[in-house]
Amino acid sequence: MSTGKWTMKARRRTKIFYTFNGQVEKLKAEEPEVIAFLRKALDEQRAIGNGIQSQNGDDSEKHELEIEISKFKKTQRGIEAENENSKRRLLKNALSEVEGRNQDLKKENANLKERKCNVRGGKGELQKEIQRLRELLNEVQRGNYELKTASAKAQNEANGALQEEKRCVEVQLTLLKMREHRFDALEAGVENERSKQAKEMGELRTTVHSLERQKGEDDRYARRLRKDLDAVRAAMTDLETMNKAFQLQLATESKIDYFVEDHTCDCTYALLQTR
Protein backbone atom coordinates (compact mmCIF):
# COMPACT_ATOMS: atom_id res chain seq x y z
CA MET A 1 0.00 0.00 0.00
CA SER A 2 1.46 3.37 -1.04
CA THR A 3 2.07 5.99 1.66
CA GLY A 4 2.58 8.98 -0.65
CA LYS A 5 3.95 10.26 -3.91
CA TRP A 6 7.36 11.59 -4.90
CA THR A 7 7.38 14.35 -7.47
CA MET A 8 10.43 15.43 -9.45
CA LYS A 9 10.69 19.12 -10.27
CA ALA A 10 13.46 20.78 -12.35
CA ARG A 11 13.86 24.41 -11.42
CA ARG A 12 17.07 24.84 -13.32
CA ARG A 13 18.62 23.16 -16.21
CA THR A 14 21.35 21.61 -14.07
CA LYS A 15 19.42 20.93 -10.80
CA ILE A 16 16.70 18.43 -10.05
CA PHE A 17 14.45 18.63 -6.94
CA TYR A 18 12.15 16.00 -5.43
CA THR A 19 9.12 16.61 -3.20
CA PHE A 20 7.08 14.04 -1.18
CA ASN A 21 3.34 14.32 -0.53
CA GLY A 22 2.05 11.73 1.93
CA GLN A 23 2.51 10.22 5.43
CA VAL A 24 6.16 10.50 6.49
CA GLU A 25 5.83 8.07 9.45
CA LYS A 26 4.50 5.34 7.22
CA LEU A 27 7.24 6.15 4.72
CA LYS A 28 9.84 5.58 7.45
CA ALA A 29 8.18 2.34 8.52
CA GLU A 30 8.10 0.95 4.99
CA GLU A 31 11.86 0.56 4.57
CA PRO A 32 11.97 -1.68 1.45
CA GLU A 33 9.69 0.62 -0.55
CA VAL A 34 11.72 3.72 0.45
CA ILE A 35 15.05 2.12 -0.42
CA ALA A 36 13.73 0.87 -3.75
CA PHE A 37 12.34 4.32 -4.53
CA LEU A 38 15.61 6.04 -3.61
CA ARG A 39 17.61 3.61 -5.67
CA LYS A 40 15.27 4.15 -8.58
CA ALA A 41 15.57 7.93 -8.17
CA LEU A 42 19.37 7.69 -8.04
CA ASP A 43 19.41 5.56 -11.16
CA GLU A 44 17.16 8.02 -12.94
CA GLN A 45 19.31 10.90 -11.76
CA ARG A 46 22.48 9.15 -12.91
CA ALA A 47 20.86 8.51 -16.28
CA ILE A 48 19.79 12.13 -16.52
CA GLY A 49 23.30 13.23 -15.44
CA ASN A 50 24.92 10.96 -17.96
CA GLY A 51 22.61 12.30 -20.66
CA ILE A 52 23.43 15.88 -19.75
CA GLN A 53 27.17 15.10 -19.65
CA SER A 54 27.06 13.36 -23.02
CA GLN A 55 25.11 16.19 -24.55
CA ASN A 56 26.93 19.18 -23.10
CA GLY A 57 30.08 17.73 -21.66
CA ASP A 58 30.00 20.25 -18.85
CA ASP A 59 31.94 19.19 -15.71
CA SER A 60 30.13 21.66 -13.47
CA GLU A 61 26.78 20.05 -14.12
CA LYS A 62 28.29 16.66 -13.37
CA HIS A 63 29.64 17.99 -10.10
CA GLU A 64 26.24 19.37 -9.13
CA LEU A 65 24.66 16.07 -10.04
CA GLU A 66 27.13 14.24 -7.81
CA ILE A 67 26.28 16.65 -5.00
CA GLU A 68 22.58 15.82 -5.44
CA ILE A 69 23.44 12.14 -5.45
CA SER A 70 25.43 12.53 -2.22
CA LYS A 71 22.44 14.33 -0.68
CA PHE A 72 20.16 11.46 -1.64
CA LYS A 73 22.67 9.01 -0.16
CA LYS A 74 22.69 10.97 3.12
CA THR A 75 18.90 10.98 3.09
CA GLN A 76 18.97 7.24 2.48
CA ARG A 77 21.40 6.68 5.37
CA GLY A 78 19.20 8.84 7.66
CA ILE A 79 16.13 6.84 6.69
CA GLU A 80 18.06 3.58 7.21
CA ALA A 81 19.18 4.80 10.67
CA GLU A 82 15.58 5.75 11.54
CA ASN A 83 14.41 2.39 10.32
CA GLU A 84 17.09 0.73 12.42
CA ASN A 85 15.93 2.66 15.49
CA SER A 86 12.35 1.71 14.72
CA LYS A 87 13.44 -1.91 14.42
CA ARG A 88 15.26 -1.69 17.74
CA ARG A 89 12.20 -0.18 19.43
CA LEU A 90 9.97 -2.83 17.93
CA LEU A 91 12.43 -5.55 18.94
CA LYS A 92 12.65 -4.10 22.45
CA ASN A 93 8.87 -3.99 22.78
CA ALA A 94 8.59 -7.46 21.32
CA LEU A 95 11.32 -8.68 23.68
CA SER A 96 9.51 -7.21 26.69
CA GLU A 97 6.28 -8.83 25.55
CA VAL A 98 8.11 -12.12 25.04
CA GLU A 99 9.66 -11.85 28.50
CA GLY A 100 6.24 -11.12 30.02
CA ARG A 101 4.77 -14.03 28.13
CA ASN A 102 7.71 -16.17 29.25
CA GLN A 103 7.01 -15.27 32.88
CA ASP A 104 3.35 -16.16 32.37
CA LEU A 105 4.37 -19.44 30.77
CA LYS A 106 6.70 -20.16 33.68
CA LYS A 107 3.84 -19.54 36.12
CA GLU A 108 1.54 -21.73 34.06
CA ASN A 109 4.26 -24.40 33.93
CA ALA A 110 4.59 -24.27 37.72
CA ASN A 111 0.81 -24.53 38.07
CA LEU A 112 0.79 -27.45 35.64
CA LYS A 113 3.53 -29.19 37.62
CA GLU A 114 1.56 -28.69 40.81
CA ARG A 115 -1.59 -29.94 39.15
CA LYS A 116 0.38 -32.88 37.76
CA CYS A 117 1.52 -33.77 41.27
CA ASN A 118 -2.05 -33.45 42.50
CA VAL A 119 -3.24 -35.57 39.61
CA ARG A 120 -0.64 -38.21 40.40
CA GLY A 121 -1.76 -38.24 44.02
CA GLY A 122 -5.39 -38.34 42.96
CA LYS A 123 -4.58 -41.06 40.43
CA GLY A 124 -3.51 -43.40 43.22
CA GLU A 125 -6.69 -42.67 45.14
CA LEU A 126 -8.67 -43.11 41.93
CA GLN A 127 -7.08 -46.50 41.33
CA LYS A 128 -7.96 -47.52 44.89
CA GLU A 129 -11.53 -46.36 44.32
CA ILE A 130 -11.64 -48.26 41.01
CA GLN A 131 -10.42 -51.40 42.77
CA ARG A 132 -13.04 -50.95 45.49
CA LEU A 133 -15.75 -50.48 42.86
CA ARG A 134 -14.57 -53.58 41.03
CA GLU A 135 -14.81 -55.61 44.23
CA LEU A 136 -18.25 -54.15 44.87
CA LEU A 137 -19.25 -55.04 41.30
CA ASN A 138 -18.10 -58.61 41.84
CA GLU A 139 -20.16 -58.81 45.02
CA VAL A 140 -23.18 -57.41 43.20
CA GLN A 141 -22.74 -59.94 40.40
CA ARG A 142 -22.51 -62.78 42.92
CA GLY A 143 -25.60 -61.48 44.70
CA ASN A 144 -27.39 -61.17 41.36
CA TYR A 145 -26.52 -64.76 40.50
CA GLU A 146 -27.78 -65.97 43.86
CA LEU A 147 -30.90 -63.88 43.42
CA LYS A 148 -31.53 -65.37 39.97
CA THR A 149 -30.98 -68.86 41.39
CA ALA A 150 -33.48 -68.29 44.18
CA SER A 151 -35.88 -66.29 42.03
CA ALA A 152 -37.53 -69.32 40.39
CA LYS A 153 -38.82 -70.73 43.66
CA ALA A 154 -39.69 -67.30 44.95
CA GLN A 155 -41.43 -66.53 41.67
CA ASN A 156 -43.62 -69.62 41.95
CA GLU A 157 -44.47 -68.81 45.54
CA ALA A 158 -45.10 -65.22 44.59
CA ASN A 159 -47.35 -66.29 41.70
CA GLY A 160 -49.40 -68.47 44.07
CA ALA A 161 -49.70 -65.66 46.57
CA LEU A 162 -50.52 -63.28 43.75
CA GLN A 163 -53.32 -65.52 42.48
CA GLU A 164 -54.72 -65.82 45.99
CA GLU A 165 -54.49 -62.08 46.45
CA LYS A 166 -56.16 -61.61 43.07
CA ARG A 167 -59.09 -63.78 44.15
CA CYS A 168 -59.38 -61.83 47.40
CA VAL A 169 -59.31 -58.58 45.46
CA GLU A 170 -62.02 -59.83 43.08
CA VAL A 171 -64.22 -60.79 46.07
CA GLN A 172 -63.61 -57.38 47.65
CA LEU A 173 -64.38 -55.72 44.31
CA THR A 174 -67.69 -57.60 44.09
CA LEU A 175 -68.57 -56.55 47.63
CA LEU A 176 -67.63 -52.97 46.84
CA LYS A 177 -69.84 -53.02 43.74
CA MET A 178 -72.75 -54.32 45.84
CA ARG A 179 -72.13 -51.57 48.39
CA GLU A 180 -71.96 -49.09 45.52
CA HIS A 181 -75.37 -50.20 44.22
CA ARG A 182 -76.73 -49.99 47.75
CA PHE A 183 -75.28 -46.53 48.17
CA ASP A 184 -76.74 -45.51 44.79
CA ALA A 185 -80.18 -46.66 45.90
CA LEU A 186 -79.74 -44.90 49.23
CA GLU A 187 -78.58 -41.77 47.43
CA ALA A 188 -81.63 -41.91 45.16
CA GLY A 189 -83.85 -42.21 48.26
CA VAL A 190 -82.01 -39.32 49.84
CA GLU A 191 -82.49 -37.25 46.69
CA ASN A 192 -86.23 -38.05 46.71
CA GLU A 193 -86.41 -37.16 50.38
CA ARG A 194 -84.54 -33.93 49.64
CA SER A 195 -87.00 -33.12 46.85
CA LYS A 196 -89.90 -33.86 49.16
CA GLN A 197 -88.38 -31.73 51.91
CA ALA A 198 -87.74 -28.95 49.42
CA LYS A 199 -91.38 -29.12 48.34
CA GLU A 200 -92.55 -29.08 51.96
CA MET A 201 -90.22 -26.17 52.66
CA GLY A 202 -91.76 -24.32 49.74
CA GLU A 203 -95.23 -25.01 51.08
CA LEU A 204 -94.12 -23.96 54.57
CA ARG A 205 -92.69 -20.74 53.15
CA THR A 206 -96.00 -20.10 51.39
CA THR A 207 -97.87 -20.83 54.63
CA VAL A 208 -95.52 -18.58 56.59
CA HIS A 209 -96.08 -15.78 54.09
CA SER A 210 -99.83 -16.30 54.37
CA LEU A 211 -99.65 -16.32 58.17
CA GLU A 212 -97.49 -13.23 58.17
CA ARG A 213 -99.97 -11.51 55.88
CA GLN A 214 -102.87 -12.68 58.11
CA LYS A 215 -100.92 -11.55 61.18
CA GLY A 216 -100.54 -8.12 59.61
CA GLU A 217 -104.25 -7.96 58.97
CA ASP A 218 -104.97 -9.18 62.54
CA ASP A 219 -102.60 -6.56 63.92
CA ARG A 220 -104.39 -3.86 61.98
CA TYR A 221 -107.78 -5.20 63.19
CA ALA A 222 -106.48 -5.33 66.81
CA ARG A 223 -105.24 -1.75 66.54
CA ARG A 224 -108.65 -0.72 65.24
CA LEU A 225 -110.36 -2.62 68.11
CA ARG A 226 -108.02 -0.97 70.64
CA LYS A 227 -108.90 2.38 69.15
CA ASP A 228 -112.63 1.60 69.40
CA LEU A 229 -112.14 0.30 72.97
CA ASP A 230 -110.35 3.51 73.90
CA ALA A 231 -113.25 5.47 72.45
CA VAL A 232 -115.77 3.34 74.41
CA ARG A 233 -113.71 3.78 77.59
CA ALA A 234 -113.65 7.53 77.04
CA ALA A 235 -117.42 7.53 76.48
CA MET A 236 -117.96 5.44 79.65
CA THR A 237 -115.79 7.87 81.58
CA ASP A 238 -117.90 10.74 80.29
CA LEU A 239 -121.08 8.86 81.23
CA GLU A 240 -119.74 8.14 84.73
CA THR A 241 -118.91 11.81 85.13
CA MET A 242 -122.38 12.78 83.95
CA ASN A 243 -123.90 10.14 86.27
CA LYS A 244 -122.00 11.47 89.26
CA ALA A 245 -123.10 14.99 88.42
CA PHE A 246 -126.67 13.79 88.03
CA GLN A 247 -126.57 11.88 91.34
CA LEU A 248 -125.18 14.95 93.07
CA GLN A 249 -127.85 17.14 91.57
CA LEU A 250 -130.52 14.60 92.52
CA ALA A 251 -129.30 14.43 96.11
CA THR A 252 -129.31 18.21 96.34
CA GLU A 253 -132.84 18.46 95.02
CA SER A 254 -134.01 15.74 97.46
CA LYS A 255 -132.60 17.65 100.40
CA ILE A 256 -134.27 20.82 99.24
CA ASP A 257 -137.62 19.08 98.87
CA TYR A 258 -137.27 17.55 102.32
CA PHE A 259 -136.50 20.86 103.90
CA VAL A 260 -139.40 22.53 102.17
CA GLU A 261 -141.84 19.84 103.23
CA ASP A 262 -140.75 19.95 106.91
CA HIS A 263 -140.92 23.71 107.07
CA THR A 264 -144.39 23.69 105.53
CA CYS A 265 -145.65 21.17 108.12
CA ASP A 266 -144.28 23.23 111.00
CA CYS A 267 -145.94 26.39 109.74
CA THR A 268 -149.28 24.67 109.29
CA TYR A 269 -149.17 23.26 112.82
CA ALA A 270 -148.40 26.68 114.29
CA LEU A 271 -151.23 28.30 112.44
CA LEU A 272 -153.65 25.70 113.69
CA GLN A 273 -152.60 26.30 117.28
CA THR A 274 -153.07 30.04 117.00
CA ARG A 275 -156.53 29.59 115.75
PyMOL commands that set and color helices and strands:
alter all, ss='L'
color gray80, all
select helices_A, chain A and resi 24-29+31-56+59-274
alter helices_A, ss='H'
color red, helices_A
select strands_A, chain A and resi 4-9+17-22
alter strands_A, ss='S'
color yellow, strands_A
deselect
rebuild
show_as cartoon
